[in-house]
């Protein structure tokens, strides 16, 4: 009988005995490959990964023709790279050496596939997993791993198919159950998703990943309390999971607790400083606060490092869109789509950006592409309805109606579907149906915002408006009328949303010496820069606060750096948007009417244009629009309150800033575009250019909610539109339109 060797004991499963024997063998034969291999496997089983890799490398180097040694080395290197966030090259190389020696070595191929998957080489990993599935079609682990590679590579439908096949082979497979549920949730099938994820938790109550994916499904159906319970269970099992910290942060963010969300995102970054999803989440916190420039600063660094995480690309696109740079936003959306070609929401996002920029035909193509991937993609259905209106196909109308009949429909989804159907019926001039659907949409949107504590606070806004009027009074302007920067470059278009600001900007932007930059937060950011060197810095830049004490100490020295920074940003925009020599740069942020006192102080020679429109049409149009960031348009008491505050504030500016701004009425513009356009160009101090009469011919992409109007010649059908809705919206008759003020 031959003498027992360490390798024999390994094959029998007695790792401790194999290691003990290996020590004795090495005492007599220090280079014995079999003994080195046995010690490496024992160290690997004990989690001593560095030690395991060293022993196994020595074994493979000593006996390079032994596939077993290379296979276990590949596995050890894979585990070490996963634990220490290292590179996977050593694992890939070792596994390939094992396969060169033995092409039928299933475990070596599995190690190779797993290493390729961890290295984000999804297609190559999928090819190896597919080969394993062909050799062992009933192996649920192989089938689930193939589905994992397809899911991560963006081929979601194929992944769903293979997760189901894995469950057919092994009904108790937890990972297949959980991941199938998560994918179904992404396709909008919340009920089936929850069934799978709950079953996964029942099968494996100690699996933190199963609890986490259940939480994600619950978030999809807006059951935030239950979602947080699921996340808490997952956290108890694995408090060091980066992705779990990100998920918990998102729930806090969804529910309006921005501070707590930021804490959890930072916890994720403490665990893994280069995590793309955590960076994207932290950036989105600032984006939610209207601080898109700060959000971009967070993303710029990680993007420069080459991180192509889909969440990073998605939030970056949203930031750029918020900043008005729709063209670059689309570029980032395209990169995300390339990474996840079957993610319908990414095409819906690009469709939304293109629609808001007036590129309606291409937007429709994007929405149709999203629906080809997922016929239940609600954002795509709603977006398509918003642009096609009465021309929306019956198939899509029926899809929206069927989705509204679902037993469990989240508020946001309900709001989007009802809003889309309202636009459809409005296009058909079925005013009653449109009003009914929009009332339902706004009710759902209000519920969604109330859950997230994003509701409009009328008292708070009234107080802010009062403080603005008190701070920027006649005495203030007597003292500060000439302390700002003398630049004539900035132009500001202000007014209520839906009052003609987009149309006005497009007319001006057709002039060769004018650049339109869309809706930017530059004025608001410059105003809040007053906190930088004041005792109010600890206030956190509350957007509702007014630095009255700082305004009282304003002088030319304190304003100069703020104005200089503002103008530097305009220079960067002129360069990036290809209009270096523009004499005027137009910012059409409507809400800047709140900041006219600050704008007139910072730039005494800036041109300001106030767009006016029959406030009944303004109110109706706002009520019919699902704004993302405007919280006062979904309830009539809030909307009427906002209009009254706007009227009071604009009347205040007329009194304390006489002659500092021009007022343009939408009705006058559509009745006689040339006369009004010439008046605008004259106000800017420029020579008339007939290109301004073809505002719809521009090719720039700018952020706006006006959708189809940007690329169409002026029409009059939106004048006095409110009359058609009055029988079903009596609140329109309560609006006082008299205080238009002198033009």
Secondary structure, DSSP 8 states (H G I E B T S, - for coil): -----HHHHHHHT-HHHHHHHHHHHHHH-TT-HHHHHHHHHHHHHTT-HHHHHHHHHHHHHHTTT-HHHHHHHHHHHHHHHHHHT---HHHHHHHHHHHHH-TT-HHHHHHHHHHHHHTT-HHHHHHHHHHHHHH-TT-HHHHHHHHHHHHHTT-HHHHHHHHHHHHHH-TT-HHHHHHHHHHHHHTT-HHHHHHHHHHHHHH-TT-HHHHHHHHHHHHHTT-HHHHHHHHHHHHHH-TT-HHHHHHHHHHHHHTT-HHHHHHHHHHHHHH-TT-HHHHHHHHHHHHHTT-HHHHHHHHHHHHHTT---HHHHHHHHHHHHHTT-HHHHHHHHHHHHHHSTT-HHHHHHHHHHHHHTT-HHHHHHHHHHHHHH-TT-HHHHHHHHHHHGGG--HHHHHHHHHHHT-SS--HHHHHHHHHHHHHHHHHTT-HHHHHHHHHHHHHHHHHHHHHTT----HHHHHHHHHHHHHHS-HHHHHHHTTSS-----EEEEESSTTSSHHHHHHHHHTSTTEEE--S--HHHHHHHGGGTTSGGGGGT--TT---HHHHTT--HHHHHHHHHHHHHHHHHHHHHTT-TT-SEEEE--GGGGGGHHHHHHH-TT-EEEEEE--HHHHHHHHHTS--SS--SSSSHHHHHHHHHHHHHHHHHHHHHSTTSEEEEEHHHHHH-HHHHHHHHHHHTT----GGGG-GGG-------S-GGGGGS---STTTTTHHHHTTT-GGGGG----TT---
